[in-house]
Amino acid sequence: MAASLLLNRVSRSVSLHRVGGALVFSSLDAQIRGGRLSGTFFRERSLATLAEGGASRFDEMVSANQRKYYLLGGKGGVGKTSCAASLAVKFASHGHPTIVVSTDPAHSLSDSFSQDLSGGVLKPVQGVDSTLLALEITPERMKEEIKSQAGGDKSVKNMMDSMGLGMFAGELGDLNLEDMLNAASPGIDEIAAISKARIEIYLQVLQFVESPEYSRFTRIVFDTAPTGHTLRLLSLPDFYDSSISKITKLKKKVTAAASAFTSVFGKKKEIQEQGPSNELDQLKERMEKVRNVFRDVDTTEFVIVTIPTVMAINESSRLHASLRKENVPVQRLIVNQLLPDSQSDCKFCSVRRKEQTRVLGLIQKDTELSGLKLIQSPLLDAEIRGVPALKFMGDLIWK
Ligand SMILES: Nc1ncnc2c1ncn2[C@@H]1O[C@H](COP(=O)(O)OP(=O)(O)OP(=O)(O)O)[C@@H](O)[C@H]1O
């Protein structure tokens, strides 16, 4: 007879049964189907191994009442969305009004929660008893909003007006900003390329930081895009800062040339000099605010998610080095999709298990990763979709 041991106090979705010498993991899905999941057998020793060194110290994460931002990032496909969504559900169920935000252009929050969270607006997550909102940031939508705020005109004339050079705009006719940026120097090209999506993401994040309407949310969890994109996003204010300096220098040169031109031809037109608080400076200031939030150990933590393969570990190591350089606080490393111990391994499983043990050893030796709190998350035998599944996963990881 199977003696049932309740693992999960919150969701009642996970129970552990003792069958002979083995412990059998039984998920909500399986309980719904009226049977145990096949193939996922844990021996007592393996559960102990997962527990050891696998604690996330969730008590530390949940204890502070002040707002905290958690960014989950790593290589593509390692389980960032599943870990972020499960963390958001867990925070909400512990009484923190929570927002989970995807900054990955290829969103998967809707798939992960198994409900429609698309559209670029905050939507309440169904099936959670506490306050949990979700947002898939859609740059296209943000662009529309910015355009409408700016009167729908982002032409060169508009930009030159804002730089106090509107009098020359007529020469440039109907060129649009994108054409101009595309035709300019490599640095400017890069602004054009990144500005489209990432500045808009920053502006959206700013809303959470600045707007009183969101002040009651005490946990904000970000499901970030794969590594490269996220790093560029975090370093955006510095990049933008240097770009603004370039634009300001350009403005000075054009202004000087224009003064010379008007004095030669005796025209008395005043060249509008603007103070430091023009549009660009204001944007820079606001972006710096976000940058500072993301670098403050009291408000932010970046959690690296990885899987037990050499390629993923190497990328995680590089990610940590870059985050350290950017002064973004990192404390935890989730190793997801760990094959649990089994008494009845097939050849394939035992080879994979041997390899993952070797890789876990590499983490211990890696100078970037060895200092992080290691959270071990098992490979489950069902896809993690929907709130019950996320609660299930969350209770395994965040404890
Ligand atoms: N521990 C796990 N056990 C079983 N399946 C998992 C586990 N973690 C993640 N998955 C599954 O792996 C797939 C990818 O997970 P997820 O979308 O969370 O990864 P991601 O890193 O966010 O991916 P992307 O980089 O494409 O956004 C999903 O089908 C998810 O259900």
Ligand as a Chemical Component Dictionary entry (heavy atoms), coordinates in Angstrom:
data_LIG
# 
_chem_comp.id                   LIG 
_chem_comp.type                 NON-POLYMER 
_chem_comp.pdbx_formal_charge   0 
_chem_comp.three_letter_code    LIG 
# 
loop_
_chem_comp_atom.comp_id 
_chem_comp_atom.atom_id 
_chem_comp_atom.alt_atom_id 
_chem_comp_atom.type_symbol 
_chem_comp_atom.charge 
_chem_comp_atom.model_Cartn_x 
_chem_comp_atom.model_Cartn_y 
_chem_comp_atom.model_Cartn_z 
_chem_comp_atom.pdbx_ordinal 
LIG N1  N1  N 0 12.157 21.315 -15.443 1  
LIG C1  C1  C 0 11.467 21.098 -16.550 2  
LIG N2  N2  N 0 10.900 19.892 -16.783 3  
LIG C2  C2  C 0 10.193 19.666 -17.911 4  
LIG N3  N3  N 0 9.975  20.577 -18.865 5  
LIG C3  C3  C 0 10.512 21.793 -18.694 6  
LIG C4  C4  C 0 11.272 22.137 -17.531 7  
LIG N4  N4  N 0 11.644 23.430 -17.630 8  
LIG C5  C5  C 0 11.155 23.883 -18.792 9  
LIG N5  N5  N 0 10.484 22.913 -19.432 10 
LIG C6  C6  C 0 9.812  22.988 -20.747 11 
LIG O1  O1  O 0 10.789 23.412 -21.697 12 
LIG C7  C7  C 0 10.207 24.283 -22.660 13 
LIG C8  C8  C 0 10.965 25.616 -22.667 14 
LIG O2  O2  O 0 10.762 26.225 -21.402 15 
LIG P1  P1  P 0 10.659 27.800 -21.235 16 
LIG O3  O3  O 0 9.733  28.381 -22.250 17 
LIG O4  O4  O 0 10.404 28.057 -19.813 18 
LIG O5  O5  O 0 12.161 28.173 -21.622 19 
LIG P2  P2  P 0 12.765 29.617 -21.997 20 
LIG O6  O6  O 0 14.190 29.594 -21.536 21 
LIG O7  O7  O 0 11.902 30.692 -21.475 22 
LIG O8  O8  O 0 12.676 29.559 -23.569 23 
LIG P3  P3  P 0 12.943 30.789 -24.616 24 
LIG O9  O9  O 0 14.386 31.110 -24.545 25 
LIG O10 O10 O 0 12.546 30.156 -25.916 26 
LIG O11 O11 O 0 12.058 31.899 -24.175 27 
LIG C9  C9  C 0 8.732  24.428 -22.271 28 
LIG O12 O12 O 0 7.989  23.502 -23.018 29 
LIG C10 C10 C 0 8.712  24.049 -20.790 30 
LIG O13 O13 O 0 7.474  23.500 -20.402 31 
# 
loop_
_chem_comp_bond.comp_id 
_chem_comp_bond.atom_id_1 
_chem_comp_bond.atom_id_2 
_chem_comp_bond.value_order 
_chem_comp_bond.pdbx_ordinal 
LIG N1  C1  SING 1  
LIG C1  N2  SING 2  
LIG C1  C4  DOUB 3  
LIG N2  C2  DOUB 4  
LIG C2  N3  SING 5  
LIG N3  C3  DOUB 6  
LIG C3  C4  SING 7  
LIG C3  N5  SING 8  
LIG C4  N4  SING 9  
LIG N4  C5  DOUB 10 
LIG C5  N5  SING 11 
LIG N5  C6  SING 12 
LIG C6  O1  SING 13 
LIG C6  C10 SING 14 
LIG O1  C7  SING 15 
LIG C7  C8  SING 16 
LIG C7  C9  SING 17 
LIG C8  O2  SING 18 
LIG O2  P1  SING 19 
LIG P1  O3  DOUB 20 
LIG P1  O4  SING 21 
LIG P1  O5  SING 22 
LIG O5  P2  SING 23 
LIG P2  O6  DOUB 24 
LIG P2  O7  SING 25 
LIG P2  O8  SING 26 
LIG O8  P3  SING 27 
LIG P3  O9  DOUB 28 
LIG P3  O10 SING 29 
LIG P3  O11 SING 30 
LIG C9  O12 SING 31 
LIG C9  C10 SING 32 
LIG C10 O13 SING 33 
# 
